[in-house]
């Protein structure tokens, strides 16, 4: 019976470790930005420190994943540490539900496997139960606590996210043409040929300074952009941000809002050729407009609350 318990606990421990490694991988790829936004959203980081905190937490997941796969000091160190981290995630997700409801993606597996906060809590409860099962089943080898080994694994795990997905605070717009200082044909929005396809904006984008984002409801990068804009607007509600959206409102808009939670941004819909005339097909498209003149273009990597604030003050 004892060998069976050991084999079973090893299988569970390795499986748990693989879940942690998969969780770390999906947060790193294809985009880490949405995970970074989490720390800005809850107020424990700014736009500069969030990328560091995100990568360190991913490193912690890698660290625990490796220890679980190696069955390292399960009872005395690895399992209690794992359960404590999972409990922390449960508390965080519970707060998220209390504040924002059970909407959107909890981020447990990045953008690759979307789960609601409640599903994330359930997943973490199951993982804690597996930790408890391993704890009571385990009667295998006992390893001496080795500080040097833990330090080596910990440091390696911590630096991996910074190497495979390094922080870059100096983004460049490689995918945008350099043409600026031209008038955007905003009359297409205010004097539309087809009012069934173009919704007239509630504010006049032709006057004053505005940051206007042209987004598709189904574009994944557009959704990342909307999430970032939501936080920018949350941090500074006075910033003149506006969305021009493309997509079938009845079918996709609520899903877009549930995912991005960007209901704090004013918006209007624009469909068909008018949207393409204004934004092209390369989305998301973000313009800095000064009295209807395109003075700057950025992509969502470059999008910065601090830059917008400085520009508005000029």
N, C-alpha and C positions, 0 to 999 in steps of 0.2 A: 504493500500500500504506500509506503514511504517513497519509493522511486516514482510511482504514479503521481503523487502530490508534487514532487519536485519537477517532473516533466510538465505537468499542467501549469504550475506557477511560472516556470520559465517561458512557456508559450504565451501566457497572459502578459508577462512582463515585457517580452519582446514586442508583442502586439501593441501594448501601450506606448512603448518607446517609438515604434514606427508611426503611431498617430501623432506624437509630438513632433517628429521630424517632418512629417507631411504638413502639419500645421505651420511649421516654420517655413517650409518651402513655399507654400501657397501664399504666405504673407509677403515673401520676397519677390515672387514672380506671379503674374506678369507685371504687376504694379505694386509698389510698396506704399504709394502715397495715401491710399485710403486708410491704411493702418496708421500712418503718421497722423492723419487728420483726427483720429480718435483722441489723442493726447492734447491736441489743441482744443477740441470740443469740450473735454471735461475740465479744462483749465489748469492742467499741471505742466503745460509746456507752451512755448511760443513757436513761431514758424521756423526758428533756427534750432531750438533744442529738441523739437519733436522727432526729427529724423534720427537723432542720436538715441533717444529713449526707445524708439521703435526697434532699432537694430539691437540694442542691448537686451530687450525683452525677447526678441527672436533668438538671440544667442542663448538666453536662459532656457528656452524650449529645446534648442539643440543639445545643450548640456544635459538636461534631464532625459532627453531621448536616448542619448548615448549611454548614460548610467543605467537606465532601465534595460536596454538591450544587453548590456554587460552584466546585469544582475548584481550591480555593485552595492554592497552594504544595504540591502533592500530594507530590512526592518529598522535599522538604526538611523539611516540617513535618507536614502533615495525616496522611499515611499512616503514618509512624513513630509518631506520637502515637496513632493509632487502633489500630495493632497492639499497642502497649504496653498500652493499656487492655484490649484483648481478652485479652492474655496474663495480665493481672492477674485478670480474671474466670475464666479457665481454672484458675489456681492456686487461687483461692478455692473454685470448685466441686469441684476435686480434694480439697481439705481437707474439704469438706462430705461428700463420698462416704466418705472415710476415717473420719470421725467418726460420721456418721449413716447411711451407706449410700445407695444410689441410690433414695431414696424421696421422695415429695412433689413439690412444685412448686419449681423452681429460681428462679422469679421473674423470669426474663429478659424476659418479656412480661406481667408482673403476673398478674392473675387472668383475663385475657381469653384467653390462649393458654398453657395449662399444659404444661410440659416437665419431665422429670426432670433432675437434675443432669448425668447422662451425655449426654442429648440437648442440654443447654445447652452442654456442652463441645464436642460435635460441631458445633453451630451456630457457635460461636466459632472453631473450627479452620477451618471453611469460609470464614468472613468474613476470617480472616487470609490464607488462600490467595487470596481475591479481592483483598485489599490488595496481595499480592505480584504478582498478575497485572497489576493497574493500574500498579504501579510499573515493571514491565518493558515494558509497552505504551506508557506515556505518553511522548509527545514533542511535546506541544502547547505552549501559551503558558506563558511564565515570568513570574511576578509578583514584584515586589520585596517583601521582607518588610516589612509595614506594622504597626508596633506599635499605632498609633492604631486601625486597622481591627480588629485582633484584640481589643484592649481593649473596643471598642464591642460587638462581637459577643459576646465572653465575658461582659461585665457584663449585657447584655440576656438572654442565655441563662440566666445564673445567677439572675436575679430572676423570670423567667417562672414557674417552679414555685411560688414564694412568693406570686405574684399570683393565679394561676388555681386554686391549691389551698392557701390560706393556713394557717399553723399556728394552732391554737386550743387553748390550754392550759386554757381555762375552759369545758369542755363543759357542756351542760345536757340534762336528760332531757325532751325535748319530747314523746316518744311514750309516756311512762309516767304512770299516774295517781299522784296524790300520796298516796294512802292508805297509811299505814304504822302500825306499832305494833299489829299484829293477829296472832293466832296462825295460822300456816300449818297446814293440815290434814295434818300429817305422818303421822298414824296410817294414812292411805290407803296409805302406803308400807310400813308395818310390820305392818299387819293387812289385807292386800289381799283383796278379794273373789275375784279371779282370779289365782292365783300364776303362771299361764302368761303373763300380761301384765304383771305387776308383780314385779320382782326386789327382794327386801328388801335395803336398803343394808347394807354391811358395817360401817358405823359408825353411832352413834346421833346423828342430826342434831337430835334434840329436846333434847339437853343440850350446853351450852357454846356457843361462838361458831363459826359456819361461814359461808363464802361459798359458796352453792349456785347453780350455773348449770343451767338447764333448756335443753337443746339438742336440735335435730333433726339426725340424721346427714346429711341432704341439704340443709340450709339453709346458704347461702353465708355469711351473717352469723354464723351459729352456728360455722362453721368458723374464721372470723377471730377470734371470741371464744375458741375453744379454743386457737388458736395463741398468743394473748396470755396466756391462763392458763398455758400450758405454760412460757412464759418467766418469768412471775411465780413459778411453783412452782420452776423451775430456779434462779432467783436466791435464793429463800428457801424451801427445802423444808419449813420448819416451818409455813407458813401453812395454815390449815384450809380447803382448797378441795375441792369435791366436784361431780361432774357427775351429773345425772339425764338420761339419754339416751332419745330417742324414735326409732324406726326399726327396720327389719328387720335384726337383728344379723348373721345369716348372710350377707346380701347386701351390706350397706353399711358394717359396722363396720370391717373391715380397710382399706377405701378411706378412711374417715374418719381412722383412725390414721396411715395412710401419708401423708396430706395434712397433717394437723395436728401429727403426732408427739407428741400429748398423752397418751402412755401413762404419764406420770408422775403423772397425776391419778386418784384413786380414783373409781369410777363404778358406777352400776347402771342397769338399763333399766326404763322405765315406759311402757306403751303405752295407747292408747285414751283413754277418757273421764277416767281418773284423771290422766293427764298434763295434759289440758286443764283439769281442775279446779284443779290446782296452779299451772300456768304460763300459762293462757289460750292463745290462738292467736298472740299477739304475741311472736315469738321473735327473738333469744335473751332469756331472762328470767333476771335475776341478782338474788338476794336476799342481803342480810346478815341472818343469823339469830342471835338471842341467846336461847338456851333455847327455841327454836321460835317466837320472835316475830320477825316481819319488821320490822326497825328501819330498813332502808334498801333502796332499789332503784336500780340503775344500769343503763345500757346499756353496750355494749362500748366506746363512745367514752370514757365517764367512767371505766371500769375502770382502777384505779391500784394498783400494788403498794404505793406509799407510803401511800395512804389505808387500804388493808387492814391494813398493819403498824401504823399509828397506832390504828386501831379495835380491833385485837386487844389492844393494850397498855392500852387505857382501863380 
